């Protein structure tokens, strides 16, 4: 079992969620129950799955939840691309968040590779 609060990947993904919430507050109100909700759910899913996996009984289970978190990060990336194409966010905000998501994806992959070497 790992202490998720000490994992850099969890802390970075929590910061990403905060940034996503701040940014989506600026989206059009008619997107409240559509794109805003979807973006926030997939962003929140990343640290949530990391934490849930860290609380499991084995590294194999943690690896499984990291895979779910990584899937959510790709879903988030898709939603951010769409939001940028719809001009709900400017290019600077998009690139900043997209880079953060890409970094988290790399961290998840590295963590998974490290865990898998212990199976």
N, CA, C and O atoms as a MOPAC input file, in Angstrom:
PM7 MOZYME 1SCF
protein

 N      0.85000 1    -1.18300 1     0.00000 1
 C      0.00000 1     0.00000 1     0.00000 1
 C      0.89300 1     1.24200 1     0.00000 1
 O      1.91100 1     1.28900 1     0.69200 1
 N      0.50300 1     2.23400 1    -0.77600 1
 C      1.25600 1     3.47700 1    -0.89700 1
 C      0.45100 1     4.62500 1    -0.28800 1
 O     -0.78000 1     4.60800 1    -0.31700 1
 N      1.14100 1     5.61300 1     0.26000 1
 C      0.46800 1     6.81400 1     0.74600 1
 C      0.27900 1     7.74800 1    -0.44700 1
 O      1.22100 1     8.40600 1    -0.89000 1
 N     -0.95000 1     7.79600 1    -0.96000 1
 C     -1.20200 1     8.55700 1    -2.18300 1
 C     -0.86100 1    10.03300 1    -2.03900 1
 O     -0.49200 1    10.67400 1    -3.02300 1
 N     -0.97700 1    10.58700 1    -0.83300 1
 C     -0.69700 1    12.02000 1    -0.63000 1
 C      0.77900 1    12.35300 1    -0.82400 1
 O      1.13900 1    13.51300 1    -1.02700 1
 N      1.62200 1    11.34100 1    -0.76000 1
 C      3.06000 1    11.54800 1    -0.95300 1
 C      3.50300 1    11.30900 1    -2.39000 1
 O      4.66600 1    11.53000 1    -2.72700 1
 N      2.58900 1    10.86400 1    -3.23300 1
 C      2.93400 1    10.59000 1    -4.62700 1
 C      2.91100 1    11.88300 1    -5.44100 1
 O      1.90500 1    12.59300 1    -5.46500 1
 N      4.01500 1    12.17600 1    -6.09700 1
 C      4.10900 1    13.38500 1    -6.92700 1
 C      3.03100 1    13.37400 1    -8.01700 1
 O      2.44500 1    14.40700 1    -8.34200 1
 N      2.78900 1    12.20900 1    -8.56000 1
 C      1.79800 1    12.08000 1    -9.62100 1
 C      0.39800 1    12.45700 1    -9.12500 1
 O     -0.37100 1    13.07600 1    -9.86100 1
 N      0.06500 1    12.09100 1    -7.89400 1
 C     -1.22900 1    12.45000 1    -7.32000 1
 C     -1.28900 1    13.95800 1    -7.07900 1
 O     -2.28900 1    14.59800 1    -7.40400 1
 N     -0.23300 1    14.52300 1    -6.51500 1
 C     -0.20500 1    15.96300 1    -6.25800 1
 C     -0.29900 1    16.77200 1    -7.54700 1
 O     -1.01000 1    17.77600 1    -7.59900 1
 N      0.41400 1    16.34200 1    -8.58800 1
 C      0.34100 1    17.05400 1    -9.86700 1
 C     -1.05500 1    16.96000 1   -10.47500 1
 O     -1.56700 1    17.92900 1   -11.03600 1
 N     -1.65500 1    15.79200 1   -10.35900 1
 C     -2.99000 1    15.64800 1   -10.93300 1
 C     -4.04100 1    16.41400 1   -10.12500 1
 O     -5.03400 1    16.87300 1   -10.69000 1
 N     -3.83700 1    16.55700 1    -8.83200 1
 C     -4.74000 1    17.39800 1    -8.02700 1
 C     -4.63900 1    18.85900 1    -8.45800 1
 O     -5.65100 1    19.55400 1    -8.55300 1
 N     -3.42400 1    19.31900 1    -8.71700 1
 C     -3.23700 1    20.69600 1    -9.19500 1
 C     -3.90600 1    20.87300 1   -10.56000 1
 O     -4.49100 1    21.92000 1   -10.83500 1
 N     -3.82000 1    19.86700 1   -11.40100 1
 C     -4.49000 1    19.91700 1   -12.70100 1
 C     -5.99400 1    20.07800 1   -12.51800 1
 O     -6.61700 1    20.87700 1   -13.21800 1
 N     -6.58100 1    19.34100 1   -11.59800 1
 C     -8.02500 1    19.43600 1   -11.34300 1
 C     -8.39500 1    20.86500 1   -10.92700 1
 O     -9.39200 1    21.41400 1   -11.39800 1
 N     -7.60300 1    21.45400 1   -10.05700 1
 C     -7.86800 1    22.83500 1    -9.61900 1
 C     -7.84900 1    23.78100 1   -10.82300 1
 O     -8.72300 1    24.63600 1   -10.96200 1
 N     -6.84300 1    23.61900 1   -11.69200 1
 C     -6.74100 1    24.47200 1   -12.87700 1
 C     -7.92500 1    24.25300 1   -13.82200 1
 O     -8.44700 1    25.20600 1   -14.40100 1
 N     -8.34500 1    23.00100 1   -13.97500 1
 C     -9.49000 1    22.69200 1   -14.82900 1
 C    -10.75900 1    23.35600 1   -14.28400 1
 O    -11.53100 1    23.93700 1   -15.04700 1
 N    -10.97300 1    23.27100 1   -12.98200 1
 C    -12.15700 1    23.89500 1   -12.39700 1
 C    -12.13900 1    25.40700 1   -12.60300 1
 O    -13.16100 1    25.99600 1   -12.95300 1
 N    -11.00200 1    26.02800 1   -12.39300 1
 C    -10.90600 1    27.47700 1   -12.58400 1
 C    -11.18100 1    27.86600 1   -14.03700 1
 O    -11.89900 1    28.82900 1   -14.30600 1
 N    -10.60900 1    27.11800 1   -14.95700 1
 C    -10.77800 1    27.43100 1   -16.37100 1
 C    -12.21800 1    27.22100 1   -16.83200 1
 O    -12.75800 1    28.04900 1   -17.56500 1
 N    -12.84100 1    26.12900 1   -16.41500 1
 C    -14.19800 1    25.83900 1   -16.88200 1
 C    -15.24300 1    26.78400 1   -16.28800 1
 O    -16.37300 1    26.83100 1   -16.77300 1
 N    -14.88400 1    27.52900 1   -15.25600 1
 C    -15.80600 1    28.55100 1   -14.74200 1
 C    -16.05200 1    29.64300 1   -15.78300 1
 O    -17.05600 1    30.35400 1   -15.72100 1
 N    -15.13800 1    29.77000 1   -16.73200 1
 C    -15.23900 1    30.80200 1   -17.76600 1
 C    -16.00900 1    30.32700 1   -19.00300 1
 O    -16.28400 1    31.11900 1   -19.90400 1
 N    -16.35400 1    29.04900 1   -19.04700 1
 C    -17.05800 1    28.50300 1   -20.20100 1
 C    -18.49000 1    29.05300 1   -20.25900 1
 O    -19.01000 1    29.53000 1   -19.25000 1
 N    -19.11900 1    28.98900 1   -21.42200 1
 C    -20.51300 1    29.43900 1   -21.52600 1
 C    -21.41400 1    28.64800 1   -20.58200 1
 O    -21.23900 1    27.44200 1   -20.40300 1
 N    -22.36000 1    29.33100 1   -19.99300 1
 C    -23.25600 1    28.71800 1   -19.00800 1
 C    -24.04100 1    27.55200 1   -19.59200 1
 O    -24.37000 1    26.60800 1   -18.87400 1
 N    -24.34600 1    27.60600 1   -20.88700 1
 C    -25.12300 1    26.50600 1   -21.48200 1
 C    -24.32700 1    25.19800 1   -21.54400 1
 O    -24.89700 1    24.14600 1   -21.83400 1
 N    -23.03300 1    25.25100 1   -21.27700 1
 C    -22.20400 1    24.03900 1   -21.25400 1
 C    -22.09500 1    23.42500 1   -19.85500 1
 O    -21.38700 1    22.43700 1   -19.66000 1
 N    -22.79300 1    24.01000 1   -18.89400 1
 C    -22.69300 1    23.56100 1   -17.50500 1
 C    -22.96400 1    22.06800 1   -17.33800 1
 O    -22.25100 1    21.38900 1   -16.59800 1
 N    -23.97400 1    21.55900 1   -18.01000 1
 C    -24.33900 1    20.14800 1   -17.83400 1
 C    -23.80700 1    19.27500 1   -18.96200 1
 O    -24.14000 1    18.09200 1   -19.03900 1
 N    -23.00000 1    19.83500 1   -19.81900 1
 C    -22.43300 1    19.06700 1   -20.92200 1
 C    -20.91500 1    19.03600 1   -20.80200 1
 O    -20.36100 1    18.23900 1   -20.04500 1
 N    -20.26200 1    19.88900 1   -21.53500 1
 C    -18.80400 1    19.84700 1   -21.62000 1
 C    -18.13600 1    20.15200 1   -20.27200 1
 O    -17.16600 1    19.48800 1   -19.90700 1
 N    -18.62900 1    21.12300 1   -19.54700 1
 C    -18.03000 1    21.45900 1   -18.25100 1
 C    -18.07800 1    20.25200 1   -17.31100 1
 O    -17.07900 1    19.89400 1   -16.68700 1
 N    -19.24200 1    19.64500 1   -17.22600 1
 C    -19.40400 1    18.48300 1   -16.35600 1
 C    -18.48700 1    17.34100 1   -16.78500 1
 O    -17.85200 1    16.70400 1   -15.94500 1
 N    -18.41600 1    17.08300 1   -18.08400 1
 C    -17.58000 1    16.00400 1   -18.59800 1
 C    -16.10400 1    16.26200 1   -18.31000 1
 O    -15.39100 1    15.36300 1   -17.86400 1
 N    -15.65000 1    17.47000 1   -18.56000 1
 C    -14.24500 1    17.82500 1   -18.32400 1
 C    -13.89500 1    17.67100 1   -16.85000 1
 O    -12.85900 1    17.10000 1   -16.50800 1
 N    -14.74500 1    18.17200 1   -15.99500 1
 C    -14.47800 1    18.09500 1   -14.56100 1
 C    -14.47600 1    16.64900 1   -14.06600 1
 O    -13.66100 1    16.28400 1   -13.21900 1
 N    -15.37400 1    15.83700 1   -14.58400 1
 C    -15.42700 1    14.42900 1   -14.15200 1
 C    -14.17100 1    13.67600 1   -14.56000 1
 O    -13.59400 1    12.94800 1   -13.75200 1
 N    -13.74400 1    13.84300 1   -15.80300 1
 C    -12.55900 1    13.07500 1   -16.21200 1
 C    -11.30700 1    13.61500 1   -15.53400 1
 O    -10.39800 1    12.84100 1   -15.23300 1
 N    -11.23200 1    14.92900 1   -15.28500 1
 C    -10.08000 1    15.47300 1   -14.56400 1
 C    -10.02800 1    14.92800 1   -13.13400 1
 O     -8.97000 1    14.52200 1   -12.65200 1
 N    -11.16900 1    14.92400 1   -12.47100 1
 C    -11.25000 1    14.44300 1   -11.09400 1
 C    -10.96800 1    12.94700 1   -11.00800 1
 O    -10.46700 1    12.46200 1    -9.99400 1
 N    -11.28500 1    12.23100 1   -12.06000 1
 C    -11.05500 1    10.78900 1   -12.09200 1
 C     -9.57100 1    10.43400 1   -12.00500 1
 O     -9.21800 1     9.37000 1   -11.49500 1
 N     -8.71200 1    11.30500 1   -12.49100 1
 C     -7.27400 1    10.98100 1   -12.51400 1
 C     -6.71900 1    10.81300 1   -11.09700 1
 O     -6.24600 1     9.72600 1   -10.76800 1
 N     -6.75600 1    11.85000 1   -10.24000 1
 C     -6.20800 1    11.64500 1    -8.88900 1
 C     -7.04800 1    10.67900 1    -8.05400 1
 O     -6.52500 1    10.00400 1    -7.16600 1
 N     -8.34400 1    10.61500 1    -8.34000 1
 C     -9.20300 1     9.69500 1    -7.57600 1
 C     -8.79100 1     8.24500 1    -7.80200 1
 O     -8.72400 1     7.46000 1    -6.85600 1
 N     -8.51600 1     7.89200 1    -9.05000 1
 C     -8.10600 1     6.51300 1    -9.34400 1
 C     -6.69700 1     6.22100 1    -8.84100 1
 O     -6.40300 1     5.10000 1    -8.42700 1
 N     -5.82900 1     7.22200 1    -8.87600 1
 C     -4.49000 1     7.03700 1    -8.30800 1
 C     -4.60300 1     6.75100 1    -6.81200 1
 O     -3.94600 1     5.84900 1    -6.29000 1
 N     -5.44100 1     7.52800 1    -6.13100 1
 C     -5.62800 1     7.33500 1    -4.68600 1
 C     -6.26300 1     5.98200 1    -4.38600 1
 O     -5.84100 1     5.28100 1    -3.46600 1
 N     -7.27400 1     5.61900 1    -5.16500 1
 C     -7.92700 1     4.33700 1    -4.92300 1
 C     -6.95700 1     3.18200 1    -5.14300 1
 O     -6.91900 1     2.23600 1    -4.35600 1
 N     -6.18400 1     3.26300 1    -6.20300 1
 C     -5.20000 1     2.21400 1    -6.47100 1
 C     -4.14300 1     2.12400 1    -5.39200 1
 O     -3.72000 1     1.03200 1    -5.01500 1
 N     -3.71600 1     3.28000 1    -4.89400 1
 C     -2.69500 1     3.29800 1    -3.84000 1
 C     -3.20600 1     2.65200 1    -2.55600 1
 O     -2.42100 1     2.14200 1    -1.75600 1
 N     -4.50700 1     2.67400 1    -2.36500 1
 C     -5.09200 1     2.08500 1    -1.16700 1
 C     -5.39500 1     0.60900 1    -1.28300 1
 O     -5.85200 1    -0.01000 1    -0.32200 1
 N     -5.14900 1     0.04100 1    -2.44000 1
 C     -5.41300 1    -1.38000 1    -2.65900 1
 C     -4.31100 1    -2.22800 1    -2.04800 1
 O     -3.33200 1    -1.71200 1    -1.50900 1
 N     -4.48800 1    -3.52900 1    -2.14000 1
 C     -3.60700 1    -4.46100 1    -1.43600 1
 C     -2.34100 1    -4.84900 1    -2.18300 1
 O     -1.43200 1    -5.43000 1    -1.59100 1
 N     -2.26500 1    -4.53700 1    -3.47700 1
 C     -1.09600 1    -4.99100 1    -4.22400 1
 C     -0.71400 1    -3.97700 1    -5.29700 1
 O     -1.51000 1    -3.13200 1    -5.70600 1
 N      0.53200 1    -4.09500 1    -5.73300 1
 C      1.00000 1    -3.24600 1    -6.82500 1
 C      0.27300 1    -3.56700 1    -8.11900 1
 O      0.10200 1    -2.69600 1    -8.97200 1
 N     -0.15400 1    -4.80900 1    -8.27000 1
 C     -0.90400 1    -5.19100 1    -9.47000 1
 C     -2.24200 1    -4.44900 1    -9.52400 1
 O     -2.65700 1    -3.99200 1   -10.58900 1
 N     -2.90800 1    -4.33000 1    -8.38600 1
 C     -4.16600 1    -3.58000 1    -8.33100 1
 C     -3.90200 1    -2.09100 1    -8.56900 1
 O     -4.66300 1    -1.43300 1    -9.27800 1
 N     -2.82700 1    -1.55900 1    -7.97800 1
 C     -2.46400 1    -0.16000 1    -8.20100 1
 C     -2.24300 1     0.08300 1    -9.68900 1
 O     -2.70100 1     1.08800 1   -10.23200 1
 N     -1.54700 1    -0.83100 1   -10.34200 1
 C     -1.28000 1    -0.70800 1   -11.76900 1
 C     -2.58100 1    -0.62900 1   -12.57300 1
 O     -2.68400 1     0.13700 1   -13.53100 1
 N     -3.56200 1    -1.42400 1   -12.17300 1
 C     -4.85700 1    -1.41500 1   -12.85600 1
 C     -5.52200 1    -0.03500 1   -12.73000 1
 O     -6.04400 1     0.49300 1   -13.71200 1
 N     -5.50100 1     0.53500 1   -11.54000 1
 C     -6.12400 1     1.85300 1   -11.34100 1
 C     -5.32500 1     2.96500 1   -12.01600 1
 O     -5.89700 1     3.96700 1   -12.44500 1
 N     -4.02100 1     2.79500 1   -12.11100 1
 C     -3.22300 1     3.75800 1   -12.87400 1
 C     -3.63300 1     3.73200 1   -14.34200 1
 O     -3.65400 1     4.77300 1   -14.99900 1
 N     -3.95600 1     2.56000 1   -14.85700 1
 C     -4.43900 1     2.44900 1   -16.23000 1
 C     -5.75300 1     3.19300 1   -16.42100 1
 O     -5.95900 1     3.84000 1   -17.44800 1
 N     -6.62900 1     3.10500 1   -15.45100 1
 C     -7.89800 1     3.83600 1   -15.51100 1
 C     -7.62800 1     5.33700 1   -15.46300 1
 O     -8.23700 1     6.10700 1   -16.20600 1
 N     -6.71400 1     5.75000 1   -14.58700 1
 C     -6.36100 1     7.17700 1   -14.48600 1
 C     -5.78500 1     7.67500 1   -15.81000 1
 O     -6.09700 1     8.77900 1   -16.25500 1
 N     -4.94400 1     6.85000 1   -16.43400 1
 C     -4.35400 1     7.24500 1   -17.71700 1
 C     -5.44500 1     7.37100 1   -18.77700 1
 O     -5.42500 1     8.30600 1   -19.57800 1
 N     -6.38900 1     6.44600 1   -18.78700 1
 C     -7.51300 1     6.53900 1   -19.71700 1
 C     -8.29600 1     7.82600 1   -19.52300 1
 O     -8.68400 1     8.47500 1   -20.49400 1
 N     -8.52800 1     8.19200 1   -18.27400 1
 C     -9.22700 1     9.45000 1   -17.98000 1
 C     -8.42500 1    10.65700 1   -18.45600 1
 O     -8.99800 1    11.66200 1   -18.87500 1
 N     -7.10000 1    10.55600 1   -18.39100 1
 C     -6.26900 1    11.67700 1   -18.83900 1
 C     -6.38400 1    11.86500 1   -20.35600 1
 O     -6.36400 1    12.99600 1   -20.84100 1
 N     -6.50300 1    10.77300 1   -21.10000 1
 C     -6.69200 1    10.89800 1   -22.55200 1
 C     -8.08400 1    11.42600 1   -22.87400 1
 O     -8.26200 1    12.18700 1   -23.82500 1
 N     -9.06300 1    11.02000 1   -22.08200 1
 C    -10.40900 1    11.57300 1   -22.25000 1
 C    -10.38600 1    13.07700 1   -21.98600 1
 O    -10.97200 1    13.85300 1   -22.74000 1
 N     -9.71000 1    13.48200 1   -20.91700 1
 C     -9.59400 1    14.90700 1   -20.60000 1
 C     -8.91200 1    15.65500 1   -21.73600 1
 O     -9.35300 1    16.73600 1   -22.12500 1
 N     -7.85900 1    15.09400 1   -22.25800 1
 C     -7.13000 1    15.74100 1   -23.35000 1
 C     -8.05900 1    15.96700 1   -24.55200 1
 O     -8.01300 1    17.02100 1   -25.18600 1
 N     -8.87800 1    14.99600 1   -24.85100 1
 C     -9.83500 1    15.12100 1   -25.95500 1
 C    -10.81500 1    16.25700 1   -25.68700 1
 O    -11.11100 1    17.05300 1   -26.57900 1
 N    -11.31500 1    16.32900 1   -24.46300 1
 C    -12.26800 1    17.38900 1   -24.11400 1
 C    -11.61300 1    18.77300 1   -24.17700 1
 O    -12.25200 1    19.75000 1   -24.56900 1
 N    -10.34000 1    18.84900 1   -23.79100 1
 C     -9.62600 1    20.12700 1   -23.86600 1
 C     -9.41500 1    20.54600 1   -25.31900 1
 O     -9.55900 1    21.72200 1   -25.65300 1
 N     -9.07600 1    19.59600 1   -26.17500 1
 C     -8.91500 1    19.91000 1   -27.59600 1
 C    -10.22700 1    20.43500 1   -28.16400 1
 O    -10.24100 1    21.43300 1   -28.88300 1
 N    -11.31900 1    19.76700 1   -27.84300 1
 C    -12.63300 1    20.20900 1   -28.31300 1
 C    -12.95400 1    21.60900 1   -27.79100 1
 O    -13.43500 1    22.45800 1   -28.54100 1
 N    -12.69000 1    21.84600 1   -26.51700 1
 C    -12.96000 1    23.16700 1   -25.93100 1
 C    -12.15600 1    24.25700 1   -26.61600 1
 O    -12.65000 1    25.36600 1   -26.81900 1
 N    -10.92500 1    23.94500 1   -26.97100 1
 C    -10.08900 1    24.90400 1   -27.67800 1
 C    -10.63400 1    25.15800 1   -29.08400 1
 O    -10.67400 1    26.30200 1   -29.53800 1
 N    -11.05100 1    24.10100 1   -29.76800 1
 C    -11.61400 1    24.24200 1   -31.11400 1
 C    -12.90700 1    25.05200 1   -31.10100 1
 O    -13.21400 1    25.75900 1   -32.06000 1
 N    -13.66200 1    24.94500 1   -30.00800 1
 C    -14.90700 1    25.70400 1   -29.86600 1
 C    -14.67000 1    27.11300 1   -29.32700 1
 O    -15.61400 1    27.87700 1   -29.12700 1
 N    -13.40500 1    27.44700 1   -29.09600 1
 C    -12.99400 1    28.76600 1   -28.59200 1
 C    -13.52900 1    29.05500 1   -27.19000 1
 O    -13.78700 1    30.20600 1   -26.83900 1
 N    -13.69300 1    27.99100 1   -26.38900 1
 C    -14.07300 1    28.17600 1   -24.99100 1
 C    -12.85900 1    28.48200 1   -24.12600 1
 O    -12.99700 1    28.91000 1   -22.98000 1
 N    -11.66900 1    28.26300 1   -24.67800 1
 C    -10.42900 1    28.59500 1   -23.97200 1
 C     -9.44100 1    29.11300 1   -25.00300 1
 O     -9.49300 1    28.74900 1   -26.17800 1
 N     -8.54700 1    29.96400 1   -24.54500 1
 C     -7.54900 1    30.49800 1   -25.47100 1
 C     -6.40500 1    29.49900 1   -25.63200 1
 O     -6.29200 1    28.53200 1   -24.87800 1
 N     -5.57000 1    29.75200 1   -26.61900 1
 C     -4.48100 1    28.82500 1   -26.93700 1
 C     -3.48400 1    28.68000 1   -25.79500 1
 O     -2.97900 1    27.58400 1   -25.55200 1
 N     -3.19300 1    29.77500 1   -25.09000 1
 C     -2.24200 1    29.70200 1   -23.97300 1
 C     -2.75700 1    28.77300 1   -22.87300 1
 O     -2.01900 1    27.92300 1   -22.37500 1
 N     -4.03300 1    28.94200 1   -22.49600 1
 C     -4.61800 1    28.07300 1   -21.46900 1
 C     -4.64600 1    26.62300 1   -21.93900 1
 O     -4.35200 1    25.70300 1   -21.17600 1
 N     -5.00500 1    26.43300 1   -23.20500 1
 C     -5.04200 1    25.07800 1   -23.74400 1
 C     -3.66700 1    24.41800 1   -23.66700 1
 O     -3.53900 1    23.29400 1   -23.18200 1
 N     -2.64400 1    25.11700 1   -24.14400 1
 C     -1.30200 1    24.52900 1   -24.16300 1
 C     -0.79100 1    24.24300 1   -22.75200 1
 O     -0.13400 1    23.22700 1   -22.52100 1
 N     -1.08700 1    25.12200 1   -21.82400 1
 C     -0.65500 1    24.90600 1   -20.44200 1
 C     -1.29900 1    23.63900 1   -19.87200 1
 O     -0.61300 1    22.79200 1   -19.29900 1
 N     -2.60800 1    23.51500 1   -20.03100 1
 C     -3.30000 1    22.33400 1   -19.50000 1
 C     -2.90700 1    21.07800 1   -20.27000 1
 O     -2.69100 1    20.02600 1   -19.66800 1
 N     -2.81500 1    21.17400 1   -21.58000 1
 C     -2.44700 1    20.02000 1   -22.38900 1
 C     -1.05900 1    19.51200 1   -22.01900 1
 O     -0.83800 1    18.30400 1   -21.94500 1
 N     -0.13400 1    20.42000 1   -21.79000 1
 C      1.21000 1    20.01800 1   -21.36400 1
 C      1.17900 1    19.34200 1   -20.00000 1
 O      1.89800 1    18.37000 1   -19.77000 1
 N      0.35300 1    19.85100 1   -19.10000 1
 C      0.22200 1    19.22300 1   -17.78000 1
 C     -0.34100 1    17.81300 1   -17.89500 1
 O      0.13500 1    16.89200 1   -17.23100 1
 N     -1.35300 1    17.64800 1   -18.73800 1
 C     -1.93800 1    16.31800 1   -18.93100 1
 C     -0.90400 1    15.37300 1   -19.53600 1
 O     -0.78700 1    14.22700 1   -19.10400 1
 N     -0.15800 1    15.84200 1   -20.52600 1
 C      0.87100 1    15.00500 1   -21.15700 1
 C      1.93300 1    14.58300 1   -20.15700 1
 O      2.39400 1    13.44200 1   -20.18400 1
 N      2.32000 1    15.48600 1   -19.28300 1
 C      3.31300 1    15.15600 1   -18.25500 1
 C      2.76100 1    14.10700 1   -17.29100 1
 O      3.48000 1    13.18500 1   -16.90700 1
 N      1.51000 1    14.23800 1   -16.90300 1
 C      0.88800 1    13.25400 1   -16.01300 1
 C      0.81000 1    11.89800 1   -16.70900 1
 O      1.02500 1    10.86600 1   -16.07500 1
 N      0.50600 1    11.89100 1   -17.99600 1
 C      0.48200 1    10.63200 1   -18.74900 1
 C      1.85100 1     9.95700 1   -18.73400 1
 O      1.94900 1     8.74300 1   -18.55200 1
 N      2.90200 1    10.74400 1   -18.92400 1
 C      4.25900 1    10.18300 1   -18.88300 1
 C      4.57600 1     9.63800 1   -17.48600 1
 O      5.17600 1     8.57200 1   -17.34900 1
 N      4.17100 1    10.37100 1   -16.46700 1
 C      4.41800 1     9.92400 1   -15.10300 1
 C      3.68200 1     8.61700 1   -14.80800 1
 O      4.23900 1     7.71500 1   -14.18200 1
 N      2.44000 1     8.51800 1   -15.25500 1
 C      1.67000 1     7.29200 1   -15.04200 1
 C      2.35000 1     6.12100 1   -15.74100 1
 O      2.50100 1     5.04700 1   -15.15900 1
 N      2.75800 1     6.33000 1   -16.98300 1
 C      3.42200 1     5.25500 1   -17.72900 1
 C      4.71300 1     4.81500 1   -17.04800 1
 O      5.00200 1     3.62100 1   -16.97200 1
 N      5.48200 1     5.77100 1   -16.55700 1
 C      6.71300 1     5.44600 1   -15.84600 1
 C      6.44300 1     4.69100 1   -14.55500 1
 O      7.14300 1     3.73300 1   -14.23000 1
 N      5.43200 1     5.12200 1   -13.82700 1
 C      5.05700 1     4.45300 1   -12.57500 1
 C      4.60400 1     3.02800 1   -12.87400 1
 O      4.97100 1     2.09300 1   -12.16200 1
 N      3.80600 1     2.86400 1   -13.93100 1
 C      3.34400 1     1.53000 1   -14.29800 1
 C      4.51000 1     0.62200 1   -14.67400 1
 O      4.55300 1    -0.54100 1   -14.27400 1
 N      5.45100 1     1.15600 1   -15.43900 1
 C      6.61800 1     0.35200 1   -15.84400 1
 C      7.40800 1    -0.09600 1   -14.61100 1
 O      7.87200 1    -1.23400 1   -14.53900 1
 N      7.55300 1     0.80900 1   -13.64800 1
 C      8.26900 1     0.48400 1   -12.41300 1
 C      7.51700 1    -0.60500 1   -11.63300 1
 O      8.12700 1    -1.55000 1   -11.13200 1
 N      6.20000 1    -0.46500 1   -11.53700 1
 C      5.41300 1    -1.45800 1   -10.81400 1
 C      5.47100 1    -2.82400 1   -11.49900 1
 O      5.60400 1    -3.85500 1   -10.84000 1
 N      5.36900 1    -2.81600 1   -12.83100 1
 C      5.33700 1    -4.07200 1   -13.57800 1
 C      6.65000 1    -4.83600 1   -13.46700 1
 O      6.67100 1    -6.06200 1   -13.57800 1
 N      7.73000 1    -4.12300 1   -13.25100 1
 C      9.00900 1    -4.81500 1   -13.08100 1
 C      9.05500 1    -5.57900 1   -11.75500 1
 O      9.91900 1    -6.43300 1   -11.55600 1
 N      8.12900 1    -5.27000 1   -10.85800 1
 C      8.08200 1    -5.95800 1    -9.56000 1
 C      7.10700 1    -7.12600 1    -9.54200 1
 O      7.04400 1    -7.85100 1    -8.54900 1
 N      6.33800 1    -7.32900 1   -10.62100 1
 C      5.35200 1    -8.42400 1   -10.64000 1
 C      6.06100 1    -9.75300 1   -10.71900 1
 O      5.41200 1   -10.79900 1   -10.74600 1

